[in-house]
Amino acid sequence: MNTDVLCEVLFPVGQEAQSTPFLEEAFTLMRSFEQRYSRFIAGNELFVFNQSEEKVLSPEFFDILTQAKHYYEFTDGLFDPSILPALEKEGYHGATTTINSEEKGVFSELHLDPQTRTATKPRNLRIDLGGIGKGYIVDRVASFLAQHFEHFLVDAGGDIATKGSNMCEGYPYWAIEVEHPLNKEESAALLLLSDKAVATSGRNRRHWLKEGQEKHHIIDPRTQKSATSAFLSVTVVAENTLSADILAKTLFIAGPEGLLLAEQWRVPALFIENSGKVTRNQYIEKYVWKAL
């Protein structure tokens, strides 16, 4: 997933030996997920799917695509996993593909049969799971850890799931710092979360130059190019990491309209504008630590 992963679990004194195997299994789940769905690995499940027109999917992959379809429709196409050709055209290349056509399929042309777990699509419809994959596997790992621990945190490059509290620090929550893109030493906010998820999307993490122009990995489906957002980053708090991940990217792509969408959808959100100004909507205020 091209990111750092942190799992922090709290366990009773003297229980480290019993707890370590569960933590190791959590990282195994992460690595296995990456092997199956990274677009940088030729021959894996995602790669084969992208080359096909009809494919019986694993239960997990079928679930991922079903949720992707839901959010594609909910966001009126602002969340669109079928932006892989655009990503490659912008210079963010993955595994070698046998499809040379620059034409791209439309995500609405993906049809899923829940009875047979079969997906049918145009062959030139190719997807990237960058907008949903991290959130999905963080939730899976959190669900696994919840079977063994009451208090933990899972962080995959800023896609974070929290459970219980940070009892080692004596807090009834987990304290999550939102980094300010223009000043790494400055915090945009400190979020106090318990049994919630948070994700941040922005153009300061993965970016590169192409023909003298700065590009980044968040594609605007409307232009098929790197999003020219009014924001440096958008942070969203949600019930699960998948939702937080998708909604943060959607609001980032939407630009100024993202402020209105967050209100309309009642999404707790924090926006950092290109000028560095931090804007928090009413729904995120209850999670923000305020100094006395």
C-alpha positions as MATLAB code, in Angstrom:
seq = 'MNTDVLCEVLFPVGQEAQSTPFLEEAFTLMRSFEQRYSRFIAGNELFVFNQSEEKVLSPEFFDILTQAKHYYEFTDGLFDPSILPALEKEGYHGATTTINSEEKGVFSELHLDPQTRTATKPRNLRIDLGGIGKGYIVDRVASFLAQHFEHFLVDAGGDIATKGSNMCEGYPYWAIEVEHPLNKEESAALLLLSDKAVATSGRNRRHWLKEGQEKHHIIDPRTQKSATSAFLSVTVVAENTLSADILAKTLFIAGPEGLLLAEQWRVPALFIENSGKVTRNQYIEKYVWKAL';
ca = [
       0.000    0.000    0.000;
       3.085    2.182   -0.136;
       2.573    3.446    3.402;
       3.648    2.932    6.997;
       1.340    0.888    9.225;
       1.052    1.197   13.007;
      -0.948   -1.077   15.295;
      -0.976   -0.089   18.955;
      -2.708   -2.491   21.342;
      -3.114   -2.306   25.109;
      -3.017   -5.492   27.179;
      -2.714   -6.389   30.872;
       0.745   -6.431   32.438;
       2.391   -9.782   31.835;
       0.254  -10.633   28.789;
       2.726   -9.584   26.089;
       3.562  -13.154   25.019;
      -0.127  -13.979   24.592;
      -0.828  -10.709   22.741;
       2.064  -10.738   20.257;
       0.614  -13.452   17.936;
      -2.569  -11.412   17.464;
      -0.535   -8.345   16.556;
       1.541  -10.381   14.100;
      -1.665  -11.717   12.528;
      -2.900   -8.137   12.072;
       0.173   -7.291   10.008;
      -0.188  -10.544    8.072;
      -3.720   -9.479    7.112;
      -2.334   -6.148    5.869;
       0.445   -7.733    3.796;
      -1.873  -10.354    2.312;
      -4.383   -7.688    1.325;
      -1.676   -5.689   -0.430;
      -0.538   -8.754   -2.373;
      -4.077   -9.367   -3.642;
      -5.102   -5.826   -4.544;
      -2.073   -3.611   -5.126;
      -2.080   -2.300   -8.693;
       1.731   -2.434   -8.585;
       1.762   -6.260   -8.537;
       1.210   -8.030  -11.854;
      -0.874  -11.207  -11.799;
      -2.758  -10.592   -8.563;
      -6.546  -10.591   -8.198;
      -6.957   -6.929   -9.088;
      -4.652   -7.224  -12.098;
      -6.530  -10.239  -13.496;
      -9.865   -8.510  -12.921;
      -8.696   -5.414  -14.807;
      -7.796   -7.538  -17.825;
     -11.117   -9.368  -17.874;
     -14.656   -8.793  -19.095;
     -16.310  -11.362  -16.822;
     -14.879  -12.777  -13.615;
     -16.062  -14.707  -10.566;
     -14.684  -12.785   -7.602;
     -13.615  -13.786   -4.117;
     -16.172  -12.852   -1.426;
     -13.835  -10.112   -0.190;
     -13.279   -8.511   -3.599;
     -16.983   -8.701   -4.380;
     -17.683   -6.898   -1.093;
     -15.131   -4.177   -1.902;
     -16.650   -3.537   -5.334;
     -20.188   -3.577   -3.922;
     -19.260   -0.873   -1.433;
     -17.416    1.044   -4.155;
     -20.580    1.013   -6.298;
     -22.596    2.336   -3.361;
     -20.286    5.295   -2.796;
     -19.974    5.957   -6.534;
     -23.732    6.441   -6.639;
     -23.920    8.302   -3.306;
     -21.307   10.866   -4.414;
     -22.707   11.224   -7.953;
     -19.466    9.870   -9.369;
     -17.006   12.072   -7.444;
     -15.713    8.847   -5.920;
     -14.814    6.781   -8.975;
     -12.431    3.791   -8.771;
     -12.263    3.534  -12.581;
      -9.662    6.321  -12.783;
      -6.705    3.938  -13.307;
      -6.132    4.992  -16.958;
      -6.136    8.636  -15.854;
      -3.651    7.886  -13.060;
      -1.306    6.233  -15.545;
      -1.717    9.074  -18.027;
      -0.825   11.567  -15.292;
       2.387    9.628  -14.674;
       1.548    7.412  -11.694;
       2.251    4.029  -13.264;
       1.497    0.611  -11.802;
       1.971   -2.953  -13.021;
       2.350   -3.518  -16.755;
      -0.977   -3.895  -18.512;
      -1.797   -5.598  -21.814;
      -4.489   -3.017  -22.584;
      -3.081   -0.315  -24.828;
      -6.268    1.601  -25.552;
      -6.471    5.050  -23.968;
     -10.237    4.708  -23.812;
     -11.625    4.175  -20.359;
     -14.746    2.406  -19.296;
     -17.373    4.013  -17.092;
     -17.723    2.623  -13.563;
     -21.505    2.463  -13.932;
     -20.880   -0.204  -16.602;
     -19.628   -2.565  -13.909;
     -22.373   -5.084  -13.092;
     -22.239   -7.316  -10.031;
     -24.304  -10.501   -9.612;
     -24.569  -11.293   -5.886;
     -25.914  -14.799   -6.586;
     -22.791  -15.923   -8.419;
     -20.332  -13.220   -7.244;
     -19.684  -12.518  -10.918;
     -18.527   -9.142  -12.205;
     -19.043   -8.150  -15.834;
     -17.589   -5.022  -17.394;
     -16.052   -3.603  -20.567;
     -12.465   -4.795  -20.902;
     -11.193   -1.223  -20.893;
     -12.814   -0.524  -17.515;
      -9.852   -0.697  -15.133;
     -10.014    0.240  -11.492;
      -7.651    1.398   -8.775;
      -8.462    0.652   -5.133;
      -6.416    3.562   -3.788;
      -9.550    5.377   -2.673;
     -11.104    2.481   -0.766;
      -8.515   -0.240   -0.146;
      -6.722    1.205    2.879;
      -9.962    2.049    4.637;
     -11.327   -1.422    3.938;
      -8.344   -3.334    5.318;
      -7.961   -1.050    8.352;
     -11.573   -1.890    9.242;
     -10.879   -5.598    8.706;
      -7.836   -5.476   10.980;
      -9.760   -3.469   13.577;
     -12.546   -6.056   13.520;
      -9.976   -8.815   14.085;
      -8.215   -7.004   16.927;
     -11.561   -6.241   18.599;
     -11.944   -9.986   19.181;
      -8.863   -9.916   21.437;
      -8.374   -6.384   22.778;
     -10.629   -3.715   24.270;
      -8.289   -0.807   23.492;
      -6.264   -0.329   20.311;
      -5.452    1.924   17.381;
      -4.748    0.970   13.743;
      -3.084    3.564   11.502;
      -2.294    2.965    7.813;
      -0.812    6.194    6.510;
      -3.395    8.414    8.207;
      -6.381    6.099    7.782;
      -7.027    5.431   11.457;
      -9.433    3.243   13.418;
      -9.714    3.637   17.203;
     -11.222    1.338   19.787;
     -11.676    2.103   23.461;
      -9.128    4.511   24.911;
      -5.428    5.132   25.397;
      -5.356    3.903   28.979;
      -1.554    3.992   29.087;
      -1.811    7.785   28.933;
      -4.799    7.819   31.264;
      -7.124    9.277   28.610;
     -10.710    8.130   27.899;
      -9.974    8.479   24.156;
      -7.204    8.359   21.575;
      -5.595   11.709   20.705;
      -5.078   12.071   16.933;
      -3.091   15.022   15.635;
      -4.050   16.469   12.237;
      -0.867   17.571   10.498;
      -0.755   20.998    8.855;
       0.603   20.535    5.293;
       2.397   23.911    5.268;
       4.071   23.487    8.642;
       4.973   20.010    9.870;
       5.623   21.386   13.356;
       2.148   22.918   13.562;
      -0.983   20.940   14.365;
      -4.167   21.849   12.511;
      -6.211   20.213   15.275;
      -6.073   17.547   17.952;
      -8.948   15.090   17.643;
     -10.150   13.061   20.627;
     -11.635    9.816   19.347;
     -12.997    6.587   20.779;
     -14.634    3.880   18.650;
     -14.409    6.210   15.641;
     -12.318    6.420   12.478;
     -10.546    9.308   10.789;
      -8.871    9.769    7.405;
      -7.078   12.611    5.655;
      -6.764   13.141    1.906;
      -4.461   15.696    0.358;
      -1.986   16.432   -2.385;
       1.052   16.791   -0.141;
       1.833   13.071    0.188;
       2.211   11.584   -3.302;
       3.117   14.122   -5.940;
       5.506   14.399   -8.859;
       6.369   16.580  -11.836;
       5.238   15.793  -15.370;
       6.245   18.121  -18.195;
       6.930   20.827  -15.647;
       3.527   20.528  -13.967;
       2.949   19.201  -10.475;
       0.731   16.132  -10.392;
      -0.695   14.095   -7.523;
      -2.560   10.819   -7.051;
      -6.071   12.156   -6.366;
      -7.826   12.216   -9.733;
     -10.882   14.348  -10.447;
     -13.186   12.045  -12.471;
     -14.751   15.092  -14.127;
     -11.471   16.216  -15.726;
      -9.528   12.906  -15.659;
      -6.569   14.860  -14.246;
      -5.036   15.491  -10.833;
      -7.633   17.439   -8.863;
      -7.056   21.203   -8.780;
      -8.653   21.535   -5.364;
      -9.124   24.640   -3.256;
      -7.756   22.566   -0.374;
      -4.380   21.221    0.634;
      -6.090   18.486    2.619;
      -9.441   17.361    4.021;
      -9.892   15.307    7.200;
     -13.084   13.368    7.972;
     -14.288   11.554   11.092;
     -16.698    8.649   10.531;
     -18.039    5.456   12.067;
     -15.628    3.352   10.010;
     -12.377    3.947    8.158;
     -13.713    3.027    4.733;
     -16.318    5.792    4.920;
     -13.804    8.301    6.291;
     -11.320    7.476    3.516;
     -13.842    7.793    0.681;
     -15.557   10.910    2.011;
     -12.265   12.728    2.657;
     -11.231   12.164   -0.971;
     -14.670   13.122   -2.262;
     -14.743   16.409   -0.342;
     -11.184   17.171   -1.466;
     -12.091   16.628   -5.122;
     -15.301   18.657   -4.785;
     -13.316   21.785   -3.870;
     -15.342   24.680   -2.380;
     -18.505   22.653   -2.892;
     -17.046   20.149   -0.427;
     -17.928   22.487    2.435;
     -21.566   22.381    1.381;
     -21.558   18.622    0.788;
     -20.137   17.997    4.266;
     -23.008   20.026    5.737;
     -25.579   18.301    3.535;
     -24.285   14.841    4.465;
     -23.625   15.800    8.121;
     -20.008   14.699    7.773;
     -17.566   15.843   10.491;
     -14.845   17.505    8.407;
     -11.792   19.748    8.684;
     -10.565   21.632    5.613;
      -7.118   23.169    5.137;
      -7.216   25.703    2.314;
      -4.346   26.459   -0.052;
      -3.640   29.611    1.955;
      -3.172   27.485    5.079;
      -6.447   28.572    6.676;
      -8.102   25.830    8.728;
     -11.899   25.513    8.576;
     -13.846   23.110   10.790;
     -17.527   22.414   10.311;
     -20.034   22.117   13.146;
     -20.052   18.327   13.091;
     -16.345   17.883   13.862;
     -16.241   20.412   16.700;
     -17.228   17.851   19.351;
     -14.108   15.819   18.536;
     -11.652   18.741   18.680;
      -9.636   19.308   21.846;
      -9.933   22.854   23.070;
      -7.427   24.298   25.531;
      -8.925   25.720   28.716;
];
